[in-house]
Every structure is written in C-alpha cells, then in structure tokens.
Amino acid sequence: MQYLVSVIDDKTASATAEEMTAIKAFNERLQAEGHWVFAGGLNAPSTATVIEHRDGEPIFTDGPFLESKEHLAGFWVIEAPDLDVALEIAAEGAERCNRKVEVRPFL
C-alpha cells in the first residue's frame, strides 16, 4: 500500500546542511529497502496558484489555498505493507528532517 508522508513547516527552505545530509541518507535507505516511490520539496506557499474550474471559465488566484502559519514543505510517497510500518518510516523521516509529518494512505 502507498502512503503520503507530508512534511509540515512554518518556514520555507529552512533545512540546515545537517538536516539535508540526514534526509539524503534516509532517502537512500528508503530506496535500498524498497519503500521509496517518490519524494520532493516544495517552494514557498506564496509561489502557489490556485485554480477553480467548476462553472464556466477557470479562475486563477495567486497564493496558497489556505492562509496558515504552517504549510506543506515537502513529501514522501512510500510503499509499506501496512500502516504500522508506514508510521515507523514516517517517524524516522520526521526525526531526520526535524519537522512534523502527517501520514495518509492513498485510496
């Protein structure tokens, strides 16, 4: 089963060199153990564009969908046999990046 592990931060591009080294090692371990699907960091929420296209023409709005102190700073998509394993992996990811993470299974 696949899980989204979202990294939550209140700053943009705030990872230290030490955190980046730990994240790289964590990513390499995920790949070696077959849990890796995809991962990435995201630019600042201010760079986002929200698109609504329910009726008629699309409406484009600059900025984040939600105004919030915290935002999605990056993510991992992982493969795990069950939620318990996904939570163990995510806990290590939270430790490595020194941020809160949220775990959600894909439908």
C-alpha positions in Angstrom: 0.0 0.0 0.0 1.2 3.5 -0.7 1.2 6.4 1.8 1.8 10.1 1.6 4.1 11.4 4.3 3.7 15.2 4.3 6.4 17.4 5.9 4.9 20.4 7.8 7.0 23.5 8.4 6.4 27.1 9.3 9.4 28.4 7.3 10.5 28.0 3.6 13.8 26.3 2.7 14.8 26.2 6.3 16.6 22.9 6.4 20.1 23.0 7.7 23.1 21.3 6.0 23.0 18.7 8.7 19.3 18.0 8.2 19.8 17.8 4.4 22.5 15.2 4.9 20.2 13.2 7.3 17.4 13.4 4.7 19.6 12.2 1.9 20.7 9.2 4.0 17.1 8.5 4.9 16.1 8.7 1.2 18.9 6.3 0.3 17.7 3.8 2.9 14.1 4.0 1.7 15.3 3.2 -1.8 17.5 0.3 -0.7 14.7 -1.2 1.3 12.1 -0.9 -1.4 9.9 1.7 0.4 10.8 4.6 -2.0 8.2 5.7 -4.5 8.8 9.4 -4.9 9.7 12.5 -2.8 10.2 16.2 -3.2 10.5 19.5 -1.5 8.1 22.4 -2.3 8.7 26.1 -2.9 7.1 28.7 -0.7 3.3 28.8 -0.4 3.5 32.3 -1.9 4.5 30.8 -5.2 1.3 28.7 -5.5 -1.5 29.3 -7.9 -5.0 28.1 -7.0 -7.3 27.2 -9.9 -11.0 26.8 -9.6 -12.9 25.5 -12.6 -16.3 24.4 -11.5 -18.6 26.6 -13.6 -17.6 28.3 -16.8 -14.1 29.6 -17.2 -11.2 28.7 -14.8 -10.4 31.3 -12.1 -6.7 31.6 -11.3 -5.7 33.1 -7.9 -2.1 33.8 -6.7 -1.0 32.5 -3.4 -1.8 29.5 -1.2 -5.2 27.8 -1.0 -5.1 28.2 2.8 -3.6 31.0 4.8 -1.8 29.3 7.7 1.3 29.6 9.8 2.3 26.1 8.8 2.4 24.7 5.3 3.3 21.6 3.3 7.1 21.9 2.8 7.8 18.6 1.1 6.6 15.0 1.0 7.5 11.4 0.5 5.3 8.8 -1.2 6.3 5.5 0.3 5.3 1.8 -0.1 4.7 -0.1 3.1 2.8 -3.4 3.8 0.6 -1.7 6.5 0.0 1.4 8.5 2.3 0.4 11.4 5.3 0.1 9.1 4.3 3.4 7.4 4.2 5.1 10.8 7.6 3.7 11.7 9.1 5.0 8.5 7.4 8.4 8.9 8.6 8.7 12.5 12.2 8.3 11.2 11.5 10.8 8.4 10.2 13.3 11.0 13.4 12.8 13.0 15.7 13.2 10.0 14.1 16.4 8.7 13.4 17.7 12.2 9.8 18.6 11.3 6.3 17.4 11.9 4.9 14.9 9.4 1.4 13.7 8.5 0.8 10.2 7.2 -2.2 9.4 4.9 -2.9 6.3 2.9 -3.8 6.5 -0.7 -7.3 5.4 -1.6 
